Amino acid sequence: RKFGADIVYQRYEGFYAELGGVGGAFTTGLSARGDLKMSNIGANAYYVFSDNFSMPASFRQTERQKKLAYSFLLGGTVSHYTIAADRSLIPQSHQAAFAEYGNYSGGKYTNLSVMPGFGITVVPDNYHFYMSLVVLAGIGMTYADTQTTTGAVKKMTDNYKVNAKYSAGYNGDNIFGGASIVLDLSAAATFSKSTLNVGSGVIFIEVFAGIRFHSTSKKT
C-alpha cells in the first residue's frame, strides 16, 4: 500500500511532422516521414507517506476509500528514449537557426529524475462515489547523445518530469466502475537550453467496471 510503480513502453515508426513554431518561420503543413523511428521505455516508483490515503482504492478498486484522505508522495524515475531518422529533421531552409543542431537526425536520451508529489481522494459523505488526483513533478539530469548528419554532440543537461493520475467513479459494496487517466511527460534540456529540447509523452485512458464476490465462512 505504501509503494507504487509504473512501466512505460512505446515504439513507433513513421510520422507526420507538423511544421511551424520557430518564430513563425516555418510554413504550416504536414510532412510525411516514413523514415522516422522513436522508442521510449521508462519506470516510475513512488512512496506514499500517509497510512490513510489508498491508491489501490482509486486505481485498482482492491480497497475502498471511505472518507477524504490525502498524502505527500516521493517518486523517482528512469527513462531512455531514442529518435532515429535517415535525414535531418530540420528543413534545409531553416537549419542555420539551429547552429550545431541544424542537421539533427535523432539521438539517445537517458533521464534520471526525482519527483515530489501530492495525492488526494474526495469521497462525499454516505456515498460510494469518489474522485482521486495524484500529481508528481520534478527535475533531474539527462545524458544526451544527439546525432546530426555531420557528427554527434554528447553532453549532460537537465530535464523535467510530470506524472499525473486522475480517477473517478463508483466504488460500492458489490459493484464498481469509473474511468481513469494517466499522463506521463518528460523532456530534456528544458531549462538550460544547452541542447535541443527533446521529450516524450504518454496518455493512458481506462474505462472499467466490475463485480465483487464476497466469500463467507460459517463455524459449526
N, C-alpha and C positions, 0 to 999 in steps of 0.2 A: 504493500500500500504506500510505502514511502518513496519508492523508486519508479521511474518510468523511462521508456526509451522509444525512439522512432528510428526506422531504417528507410532510407530513400534511395531509389534506383531509377534512372531514366536513361534511355538510349534512343536517339533519333537520327535519321538520315534523310536529307532532302528538306529544304526550307524555302519559304518565300521571305525575302528581306524587304522590309518597308524602308524606303529611302527618305530621309528627312531628319531634321533635328539639329544639325550643326549650324547654328546661327541662321537657320532657314535657307542654307545654301543649297541643300540637296533638292532635287526635283521629286515631288511626291509621286509615289507609284510603287508597284510591286515587281520584284525581280526574282525569278526562279533560280535557286541554287541547289541543283541536284547533287553537287559535289560536297556540300557542307554536311559535316557529321558532328554530333555532340553526345557526350555521355556525362552522367552525374551520379555519383554514389556518395552517400553520407550517413552518419549516425548521430543522433542526439541522445543524451542521457541527462536526467534531471532528478532532483531530490525535493520532496515535499516536506516542509518543516512542521506543519500543523497536523496533529492527530485527528482533527475534526473534519478536515477537508478531504473528500474522497473523489479522486479522478476516476476510479473504476465505476462509480455510480453514474457519472456523466457520460463516459465514453465507452464503457463496456457493459453497463447495466447488470454487473455481477453484485452490486451493492445498491442500497437506496440511501440517498441523502434526505434526511427528514426536516432539516431546517437550514437557514442561512449559514454558510461557512466560507472561510477564505484562508489563504495561506500565501506566504512568500515561498518562492522556489529558487533553486540554483541549478543551472544546467551547463553542460559543456557539449561541444560539437566538433566533429572532424569530418571533412568532406574533400572530395577530389573531383574536379570536372575538367574535361578536355574538349577542345574545339579543334577541328581539322578541316581544311579546305585545300583544293588543288591550286587555287589562285587567290590573290588578295581579296579581302572582304571590303576594302575601301575603294570606291570608284576612282579611277585613274585621275580624273579631273580634280579630285579633292585630296589626293594623297599628301600634298605639300602641307596641308593644315595639321597633319598628324606627326610631323617630324620623323623620329626614328621608327614610328609605328605605321607609317604610310603604306607599307606593303604587308600589313597584318594578315596572316593566313591561319591563325589559331594559336593554341597554347595549352599548357597544362598548369592547373592551379590547385595547390594543396592548402587547405584552410584549417586553422585551429582557432576556436573562439570560446569565450566564457559568456554565459547568458544568465544574468539575474532575471527574476520574473515574479509574477503575481497571478493567483487564480482565485476565482470566486464562483460560488453556486448560490443562486437565489431560488428559494422554494416558498411559494405562498402558503400561509397558514392553512392547515387542514386540507391541503390539496397535494396531489402527486405530480403536478406539473413542475418543471424545473428549467432553468437557464444557466448555463455554465460558460465561463470565459477564462481562458488561460493564455497569457502572453509572456513570452521570454524574448529578450532582446539584449544584444551585447556586441562586443567588438573583439578582434583578435588579430592574428598575423597570418599572412599568406606568402607562400613561396611561389612566385610567378615565373614560369618558363615560357615566355612569349615568343612565338615563331613569326618570322617575316620571310618574304621571298628573298631577302638579302642576308639572312642570318638570324640568330637567336638573341634575345635580350632576357637575362636572368637576374632577378632581384627579389628582395624581401619588401613587402608592403603591408598595408593594413587591410582589414575587411570589416564588414558589419554582418550581423546575423539576426534574423527575426523568425520566431516560430510561434504561431498563434493557433489556438484551437477554440472552436465555439460549438456548443451542443445545446439543443432544446428539445423538449418532448414530454412524454408522459411515462412515469416510472411507477406503475401500480403494483398491487399485491399479486396479480395474476398475469397481467399483460403489460407490455411496454412498447414504446415506439417513438420515433422522432427523426431528427436529422442532425448531422454534424459536418463541420467544415474544418479542414486543417490547411494552414498556409505556411509554407517554409521558403524563406528567401535568404539568399546570401549574395554578396558582391565584393569583389576585390578592388582595392585602391579607391575607396570611396572618399577618404579624407585627404590622403597625402597627394593624390594625383600623380604619383611617381611612375605609374604605368597606366595602361588602358583600364577603364572601369568595366570589368567583365563579371557578370553574375549569372545566377541560375535560380529558377523559382518553380515551386510545385504547389498546385492547388488540388486537394482531395476532398470530394463531396460524397457523403454516405447517407442513404436513407434506410432506416432499419425498423423492424417490428418483430415481436416475439411473444411467446407464452412461457410462463414459469410453471414448472412442475414441482410440487411440494411432496416430499417423502415424509411419511409418518410412521411411528412405531408404537406398539401397544404392549405394555407389560402385563403378563398373566401370572 
